[in-house]
Each structure stands twice: as C-alpha cells, then as structure tokens.
Amino acid sequence: MIKKLMERINKMSAQAYTTLKLTYIISILILSAALALLIIDRRRYLDIARELYSLPQAVLLVGGIVSLVMEDMSS
C-alpha cells in the first residue's frame, strides 16, 4: 500500500507535489513548536502545546485535499 502511495506521489504535478511537501514541512514545524514549549516550561505552556499538537492533523488533511484538487485540475 505504501509503495502504491509513493508511486502516486511521484507522478503528481509539480504544483501539487510542492503543496504536499510544504504541508508536511508546516506540520513538522508545528509539532516542533509544541515540543519546544513543553521543554521550556511544561506547566505554563501545556494548554498551548496541546492545541499545537492537534493542529497538524487538520493541516495535513486540508493540504492533502488541496493537493488532490490541484492534481485533478492539472490533468
């Protein structure tokens, strides 16, 4: 299943691939920010870190949908 997914990603248009790649990067940055807040002061920033921890799921979902729409429009 992962092999099919990777083949599909490799066949994407440049714009859709870039959108998907930027979505991954933004998600990683958000998770890194949540981890940094927990390392700095767990008691003070716990609520913010929890919210940041759940945000990348939504970002990846929206980025995946936008990437698929861009792919369909280009073909």
VENPEQUI-V560911 format. One record per residue. N is the residue number from 1. RES is the residue in one small letter. PHI is phi in degrees with one decimal (* if undefined). Layout:
BEGIN
N,RES,PHI
N,RES,PHI
END
This chain:
BEGIN
1,m,*
2,i,-67.1
3,k,-62.9
4,k,-64.8
5,l,-64.1
6,m,-65.2
7,e,-64.0
8,r,-64.9
9,i,-64.9
10,n,-66.8
11,k,-90.0
12,m,-70.1
13,s,-69.6
14,a,-63.7
15,q,-67.2
16,a,-66.8
17,y,-64.5
18,t,-63.7
19,t,-62.0
20,l,-64.7
21,k,-64.6
22,l,-65.0
23,t,-63.2
24,y,-62.0
25,i,-63.6
26,i,-62.7
27,s,-63.6
28,i,-65.5
29,l,-64.8
30,i,-65.8
31,l,-64.5
32,s,-65.8
33,a,-65.4
34,a,-62.8
35,l,-64.8
36,a,-63.0
37,l,-64.6
38,l,-68.8
39,i,-71.4
40,i,-63.6
41,d,-157.2
42,r,-63.9
43,r,-66.3
44,r,-78.0
45,y,-111.5
46,l,-62.6
47,d,-65.1
48,i,-65.8
49,a,-64.4
50,r,-63.4
51,e,-65.5
52,l,-65.5
53,y,-67.0
54,s,-88.7
55,l,-67.7
56,p,-60.4
57,q,-62.3
58,a,-67.8
59,v,-63.0
60,l,-65.6
61,l,-63.4
62,v,-65.0
63,g,-63.1
64,g,-65.4
65,i,-65.8
66,v,-63.1
67,s,-63.2
68,l,-66.2
69,v,-64.7
70,m,-63.9
71,e,-64.3
72,d,-67.5
73,m,-71.4
74,s,-81.0
75,s,-104.0
END
